[in-house]
Amino acid sequence: MKRTGNKIPKTIGRLLVLVLLPFASTGQDTVKITRHEFSIQQAIDYANKNNVNVKNALLDIKLQEQVNREITSRAYPGINASLGTTYNPNVATQVLPNFISPATYQVLIDEGVKDGNGNVIQMPDDFGFVAAQFGTKYSATAGISLSQILFDGQVFVGLQARDAAISFYKKNAEITEEMIKTNIYKIYYQLLVSKTQVELIDANIAFLEKNLKDTRIIYENGFREKLDVDKVSVQLTNLQTEKRKILNSISNGYYGLKVLMGMPVKDELVLTDTITDEQIKDGMLDAAVYKYEDRKDYQYLQIAKQLNEYNVRRYKLSQIPTVTLNGQYAKNAQRSKWNFFGKGDWFTISNVSLNMSIPIFNGFYTKSKIEQARIEVRKTDNQVEALKLSIDNDVATAQNNFRSAIATMDFQKKNMELAENIYQQTKKKYEVGVGSQTEINAAQTDLKTAQTNYVTALYDAIVARIDFLKATGKL
């Protein structure tokens, strides 16, 4: 076998490349994780920039701006230039009555010319036809034309409706943002409440761990049974399992919030706000007085009604005449050969025309379109009235739910504090040997139930507050 000195054999070199290549590519493909520390308002601002539904709603505004430009363009003059050339292999032939021979005969008759027989020449009854070609084999034309609408009712209505159309899509974007905002509020605060839930479970786990330790000591001293130790161990394991499930649910909640905000799932999100009972109750009845105009969906319908009314006007004005001004200036040349860049005459063609189009009868088409537009206006009126009833119901229902949720939250908080006191007293009795394992297990179960009920009531109160603010247009 030959020595290779300091060189690595080719086979081993290839193996090293194959082994090291995945590590090299892993280093290149490392994904940078961004950390975001957001308050609720920062989360909403981020969503307004990155949520796909919001971005598309904003693009709809830009799209309507371009549609408005299209409408505006009809009010500007249209200017077109043209340049063309034509080759006629066979110039068109026209058959005309023979107008040359009668004139010739008339001259002969006037001069008294006689035919070969000595007779005076007579005018024939029919001279037949003459075939003639008009034009040349080559022609070229260069010109410019202008067209300007002087009056068109539909165009003028379209110009008036431009601002309303933009407002319509802007309001749609605001409704989309409000919907995203509502969901972000609920998920954000649910995750904050989950922190409280985890803290309560951690406290219970700490209680059980100490209880397990104390029970083992008492058991080792012969004052408890092994069964008591096992019961506490089972409770601790169940609580630790429940905590893992809650943490997994919280993790999924963060994923859902990121998707709603339009944030990459791989990024790290930290919620910086806190929530207290006082914050939930703040301004509970201040928004009880509400106006329909505060609701964005109500504003949206009002703009839709305005657009439908413009539609009625548009079809009405289509019944009056339209006036347009047209002008043309061109140069034309005709040649027997294609030499338009050489010498030769170019003849001027120019004209100006004023045209009026007067609609007289179109089979009642316009009347039908006007009635359709009027029906759409009436439908929008009905939708507005229905929305008013819906808003009244939303506010009344949300207000009842809000009050009930606050009362339930306060009750469950007091109940949780009472259950915690009972547990602490039972635990002390147990530690001094005057309480049973059954009593402390029951107290632990009651405490856990009270804590769960409080966490549920806390989140329900948050949701009720959000729904109330949204119902009154104050969110």
C-alpha positions, 0 to 999 in steps of 0.5 A, a space after each residue: 500500500 502506497 503512503 500518501 504523506 499528509 494527503 487524505 485518500 480520496 475515498 476517506 475524503 469523500 466520506 468526510 465531505 458526506 459526513 460534514 455536509 449536513 452540519 455545514 448546511 445546518 449552520 447556513 440554514 439556521 433560522 433567526 428567531 425574533 423576540 417580541 414583547 407586546 402590550 395588547 395595543 402593540 399586538 393590535 398594531 402589529 396585526 393591522 400591518 401583518 394580518 392577511 385579511 387586513 392587508 387585503 382590505 387595505 389593498 381593496 382601498 388601493 384598488 378602488 383608487 385605481 377604479 376612481 382614476 379610470 372613472 376620472 379618465 372618461 372626463 379627460 380628452 382622449 388623444 390618439 395618433 395614427 400612422 398607416 400605409 396601404 398597398 393596392 395590388 389591384 386598384 378598385 375599378 368603378 363602372 360609370 355611365 359613359 359621360 365622355 361620348 355624349 359630349 364628343 357627339 354634341 361637338 360633332 353635331 354642333 359642327 355639322 359633321 356628317 358621316 361617310 354616307 353624307 348624313 348628319 351625325 345623330 346622338 345615339 340613345 345609349 352610350 353604355 358604361 366606362 370602367 375607371 380606376 380611382 386611386 394609386 397602388 400606394 397610399 399613406 396617412 398620418 394623423 392625430 384625433 381628439 375626442 372630448 365628452 362635453 356632457 354625460 350624466 353617467 360620467 358626472 355621477 361617477 365622478 361624484 360617487 368617487 369619495 363615497 366608494 373610497 369611504 365604503 372600502 375604508 369602512 370595510 377595512 375598519 370592520 375587518 380591523 375591529 374583528 381582528 382586534 376583538 379576537 386578539 383581545 380575547 386570546 391575549 387576555 385568555 393567555 394572561 388568565 392562563 398565567 393566573 391558572 398556572 400560578 394557582 396550580 403551582 401553588 397547589 403543587 407546592 402545597 401537595 409536595 409539602 403535604 407529601 413530605 410531611 405525610 411521609 415523615 408522619 408515616 415513618 414515625 408510625 402515625 400514618 398508613 402507607 395508604 395516606 402517602 399513596 393518596 397524596 402521591 396520586 393527587 400530586 401526579 394528577 395535578 402535575 399532569 393537569 399542569 402539563 396539559 394546561 401548558 400545552 394548551 397555552 402554547 397552542 394559544 400562543 400559536 393561534 395568537 401569532 397566526 391571527 397577528 400574522 406573526 411567524 410561528 417560530 418567533 417568540 412572543 411575550 405578553 407584557 400587559 397584566 389584568 386585574 379585577 378592577 381593570 375589568 370593572 372599569 367603566 362598566 356602565 359608562 358605555 351604557 349610553 350608545 349611538 347607532 352611528 358609533 357602530 362601524 357596521 352601521 356606518 358601512 350600511 349608510 355608505 352602501 345606501 349612499 352608493 345605491 342612491 348614486 346608482 339611481 341618479 346614474 340611470 336617470 341621467 342616462 336618459 338625457 342627451 350626451 354631447 361629445 366634441 371630436 377633431 381630426 388632423 391628418 396628412 395623406 399621400 398617394 404614390 405609384 411607388 412606395 417612396 413616401 420619404 422622398 419628394 411628393 405632395 402630402 394633402 391635409 385632412 382636417 375636421 371638427 365635429 360636435 355630436 349629440 346622442 339623444 336616447 329615444 327608446 331602448 325597450 324600457 331597459 333604462 326604466 327597468 335599471 332605475 327601478 332595480 336601483 330603487 329597490 336596492 335602496 329600499 333593501 338597504 333601508 330595511 337592512 339599516 332598520 334590522 341592524 338597529 334592532 340587532 344593535 339594541 339586542 346586542 347592547 342589552 344582551 352584552 350589558 346583562 352578560 357583563 353585569 352577571 359575569 362581574 357578579 360571578 367573578 366577585 363571588 367566585 373570588 370570595 369562594 376561592 379565598 374561603 376554600 383556601 382558608 379552609 384548606 389551610 386550617 384543615 392542613 394545620 389540623 392534619 399536621 398536628 394529628 387531629 385531622 384526617 387524610 380524608 378531610 385534607 383531600 376533600 379540602 384540596 379538592 374544594 380548593 381546586 374546584 374553587 380556583 378553576 371556577 374563579 379562573 373560568 369566571 375571570 375569563 368570562 368577565 373579560 369576554 363579556 367586557 369585550 363583547 359589551 364594548 364592541 356592541 356599543 361601538 366603544 372597542 
